[in-house]
Amino acid sequence: MSSLELQLQNYRLTTAQILYHMPDHPHLLQEFVWQELDLAPAFPVLSKFLKFWKNNLDGKLHSVIVAHTKVITPSDFRATRGQFYLH
């Protein structure tokens, strides 16, 4: 599906601030910022990513902070009936 189609199905721009322990220095934290369109409040896309992280990456997760907002609201989207061309 295209980004527009997802947004019209109530997917929202989701940003996750992921703090994780560095594999070689577990007492140090590093930050990773993840951003995708996702469906609140379940966040299936983020959940899939975090599951992949836990199963395949060495850095142990410390915390995840999630923020989301609608990119297109009903007042922002209007269907048009015509097209105008300039040269």
C-alpha positions, 0 to 999 in steps of 0.5 A: 500500500502507498503512504497515502492509502495507509494514512487514509486508513488511520495510520499515523506517523510514529516515532520511537526513541529507542535506548539500548545498551551498547554490546561492547560496553553494556553500562553505556546507552545509545539512542536509535530513532525509528520512524514509520507509519503505524496504527495506534494504539497497537503499533503492529509495525513497531512491535514487529521491529522491536521483536526483530531487534530482540531476536537479531541484534546484540544491543539489549533494549533499555527503553522505548518512548513512542510519539505519534500524530496524524499526517493527513487530517480530514480537513487537509484532504480534498478531492478535486474535479479538474486539472490545470496545466501551466506551459 
